[in-house]
Amino acid sequence: MSRSTLPVAAALLSCLAVPALAQERVSARYEILIGGLQVGIAGFEGRVSQDSYQASVSLRLSGVSRIIASGRGSAMASGRIAGGRAVPANYTLTLATTQQNDTIRMAMAGGSVRSHSAEPERPAAADQVPLTAGHRQGVLDPLSAGFFFVPGSGPTTVAEACAKTFPVFDGRQRYDLSFSFARTETLKVAGYEGPAVVCNARYRAIAGHRPAVTAPMEANRDMQIWLAPVAGTRALVPARIAIRTPVGMAEIQPTRLELGAPATTASVSR
């Protein structure tokens, strides 16, 4: 993936964290495609009880040109669930690709970042929008931002599932991920066959970014996420992601989904 697309793709991929209202284990495996060509694989595993969660995502990219990165990444998050939303406690990210290297650690409480580190240190660019203490308040880490709850007692694959805006701080940048309803579809993949709600996705940079770099993604109107329901809960998980890029459509496609049932770890090892 290109340098400008990778942060957004990583942020949306982080939405693969899966919540549940009862104790559940969820795992999944994905392939990452650009223009129909596989350039990577990803895995997710989560454990969620009534009042807490743990989630992890791993990915491996195998770029085929200088435009598409090669390397590996992983992220982990944990916290509690209160009022139908995630309240993060810890988040870590390790990313090592030909285009980007990052090690992020954050400790959080009550929606605020109490401590964090981001390595390697990077000097601020002349056009970089400054981060302030306020940008670390009332936020979610990228993995904890993957909680899509639908209140009530009816179906969860409804337009309301998409009506979310997640305020995200990833350790370097503050941005919003906003979603709106597009349509419903039937999703068929190993481990799951059933309804999915499709949401349009938008990215809006807030601070810590360089406007010239993020402008193309902010203007991107061709980003969507497919949400599939987690059995026995009021929650949905992003099952598929599509983002238009300068080199073609980037897609994160599920090859197996285990939504709310015992499952094996979906690692990227082969």
C-alpha positions in Angstrom: 0.0 0.0 0.0 1.2 3.5 -0.6 2.6 5.7 2.1 -0.5 8.0 2.1 -2.9 5.0 2.2 -1.2 2.9 4.8 -2.2 4.9 7.9 -5.8 4.9 6.9 -5.8 1.2 6.0 -4.2 0.4 9.3 -6.7 2.4 11.1 -9.6 0.7 9.4 -8.0 -2.7 9.8 -7.8 -1.9 13.5 -11.6 -1.9 13.5 -11.4 -5.7 13.3 -11.5 -5.7 17.1 -14.8 -7.4 18.0 -17.0 -6.6 21.0 -19.6 -8.8 22.6 -22.0 -8.5 25.5 -21.5 -12.1 26.7 -18.2 -14.0 26.9 -17.2 -14.8 23.3 -14.2 -15.7 21.3 -13.9 -14.4 17.8 -11.2 -15.0 15.2 -10.8 -14.3 11.5 -8.3 -14.5 8.7 -8.1 -12.1 5.7 -6.2 -11.5 2.5 -5.2 -8.0 1.4 -5.6 -7.2 -2.2 -4.7 -4.3 -4.5 -6.2 -4.3 -8.0 -7.1 -8.0 -7.4 -3.5 -9.0 -6.6 -2.8 -10.4 -3.1 -0.2 -8.2 -1.3 -0.7 -9.5 2.2 -2.6 -11.4 4.8 -4.0 -10.5 8.2 -5.4 -12.2 11.3 -7.5 -11.2 14.2 -8.3 -12.8 17.6 -10.4 -11.4 20.4 -11.8 -12.4 23.7 -14.6 -10.4 25.3 -16.5 -10.8 28.5 -19.5 -8.8 29.7 -17.3 -6.0 31.1 -13.8 -6.4 29.5 -12.1 -7.1 26.2 -8.8 -8.1 24.7 -8.0 -7.9 21.0 -5.1 -8.4 18.6 -4.5 -7.9 14.9 -1.5 -9.0 12.9 -0.6 -8.5 9.2 2.0 -9.3 6.7 2.5 -7.2 3.6 4.4 -8.5 0.5 4.8 -5.5 -1.8 5.5 -6.0 -5.4 6.8 -2.6 -6.2 8.1 0.6 -4.5 4.5 1.8 -4.3 3.4 -1.1 -2.2 5.0 -1.7 1.2 6.5 -5.0 2.4 6.8 -5.9 6.1 4.9 -6.9 9.2 2.7 -5.3 11.8 0.8 -6.2 15.0 -1.4 -4.4 17.5 -2.9 -5.4 20.8 -5.5 -3.6 23.0 -7.4 -4.2 26.2 -9.9 -2.4 28.4 -13.3 -2.6 29.8 -16.8 -2.2 28.4 -19.2 0.3 30.0 -22.4 1.7 28.7 -22.2 -0.2 25.5 -18.8 1.3 24.5 -15.1 0.5 24.9 -13.1 2.2 27.6 -9.4 1.5 26.6 -6.7 0.6 29.1 -3.7 -0.4 27.1 -2.6 -0.3 23.4 0.5 -1.3 21.6 1.5 -1.3 18.0 4.6 -2.6 16.2 4.9 -1.8 12.5 8.0 -2.6 10.4 7.6 -2.1 6.6 9.6 -0.7 3.8 7.6 2.6 4.1 7.0 3.0 7.8 8.4 1.9 11.2 6.6 2.5 14.4 6.4 1.3 18.0 3.6 2.8 19.9 2.6 2.2 23.5 -0.3 3.9 25.3 -1.9 3.6 28.8 -5.4 5.0 29.0 -8.1 5.6 31.6 -11.5 7.2 31.3 -11.0 7.9 27.6 -7.8 9.9 28.2 -4.3 9.0 27.4 -2.3 8.9 30.6 1.1 8.0 29.1 2.4 7.1 25.7 5.6 6.6 23.7 6.1 6.7 20.0 9.4 5.4 18.5 11.4 6.4 16.5 11.1 10.1 17.5 10.3 12.2 14.5 11.0 16.0 14.3 7.9 18.0 13.5 7.6 19.2 9.9 7.1 22.9 9.2 3.5 22.2 8.0 2.5 19.7 10.6 -0.6 20.5 12.6 0.4 20.6 16.3 -0.9 18.1 18.8 -2.1 19.4 22.2 -3.1 17.8 25.5 -6.7 18.2 24.4 -6.2 15.9 21.5 -5.5 13.0 23.9 -8.8 13.4 25.7 -12.0 11.7 24.9 -10.4 9.3 22.4 -10.1 5.7 21.5 -7.0 3.8 20.4 -7.4 2.3 16.8 -8.2 -1.2 18.0 -10.7 -0.2 20.6 -12.4 1.9 18.0 -13.7 -1.3 16.4 -16.8 -1.5 18.6 -20.1 -1.3 16.6 -23.0 -1.7 19.0 -26.7 -1.5 18.0 -29.1 -0.9 20.9 -32.5 -2.5 21.2 -33.7 -6.1 20.6 -34.3 -6.3 16.9 -31.8 -7.2 14.1 -28.4 -5.6 14.2 -27.7 -5.5 10.5 -29.6 -2.2 10.1 -28.7 1.3 9.0 -28.2 2.4 12.6 -25.1 0.1 12.9 -23.3 2.5 10.6 -24.2 5.8 12.5 -20.8 6.1 14.3 -18.0 8.5 14.5 -14.9 7.3 16.4 -12.4 9.9 17.8 -9.1 8.1 17.4 -5.6 8.9 18.7 -3.0 6.4 17.4 0.0 7.7 19.3 1.1 10.1 16.6 -2.1 11.5 15.0 -5.6 12.5 16.1 -8.3 11.8 13.5 -12.0 10.9 13.2 -13.4 7.8 11.4 -17.0 8.4 10.5 -19.5 5.9 9.0 -22.8 6.1 7.2 -25.2 3.6 5.8 -24.9 2.4 2.2 -26.8 -0.9 1.8 -27.2 -4.4 3.1 -25.9 -7.6 1.5 -25.5 -11.3 2.0 -22.0 -12.3 3.0 -20.8 -15.9 2.4 -17.3 -17.0 3.6 -15.9 -20.0 5.4 -17.4 -20.0 8.9 -20.1 -17.5 8.2 -23.0 -17.0 5.8 -25.6 -14.4 6.5 -26.5 -10.7 6.4 -24.0 -7.8 6.4 -24.5 -4.1 6.5 -22.3 -2.0 4.3 -21.1 1.4 5.6 -19.5 4.3 3.8 -16.3 5.4 5.7 -14.7 8.8 5.9 -11.4 9.9 7.4 -10.8 13.4 8.8 -7.4 14.5 10.1 -7.5 16.6 13.3 -3.9 17.0 14.5 -0.4 15.6 14.3 -0.7 15.3 10.5 0.7 17.1 7.4 -2.3 18.4 5.4 -0.6 17.9 2.1 -0.2 14.2 2.9 -3.6 13.5 4.4 -5.6 15.6 1.9 -6.1 12.8 -0.6 -7.5 10.4 2.0 -9.8 13.1 3.4 -11.1 13.7 -0.1 -11.6 9.9 -0.7 -15.3 9.1 -1.1 -14.6 5.5 -2.1 -14.1 3.7 1.2 -16.5 1.1 2.6 -16.7 -1.4 5.5 -18.9 -4.5 5.6 -20.2 -5.3 9.1 -21.3 -8.8 10.2 -23.1 -9.6 13.4 -21.4 -11.4 16.3 -23.7 -14.3 17.4 -25.6 -13.7 20.6 -24.6 -10.1 21.0 -25.7 -6.6 19.9 -22.3 -6.1 18.2 -21.0 -6.3 14.6 -17.5 -6.7 13.3 -16.0 -5.2 10.1 -15.8 -8.3 7.9 -14.5 -6.6 4.7 -12.9 -3.2 3.9 -12.4 -1.5 0.5 -10.4 1.7 -0.2 -9.8 3.3 -3.5 -6.1 4.1 -4.0 -4.0 5.7 -6.8 -2.9 2.2 -7.8 -6.2 0.5 -7.7 -8.8 -0.7 -5.2 -7.3 -1.9 -1.9 -9.4 -4.7 -0.3 -9.3 -6.6 3.0 -11.3 -9.7 2.2 -12.2 -12.4 4.7 -11.2 -15.9 4.0 -12.6 -17.2 7.3 -14.8 -15.7 10.0 -15.7 -17.3 13.4 -18.1 -14.8 15.0 -18.9 -15.7 18.5 -18.0 -19.4 18.6 -14.9 -21.3 19.7 -12.2 -20.9 17.0 -8.5 -21.3 16.4 -6.0 -18.5 16.4 -6.0 -16.6 13.1 -2.3 -15.8 12.9 -0.5 -14.8 9.7 2.1 -17.5 10.0 2.2 -20.1 7.3 
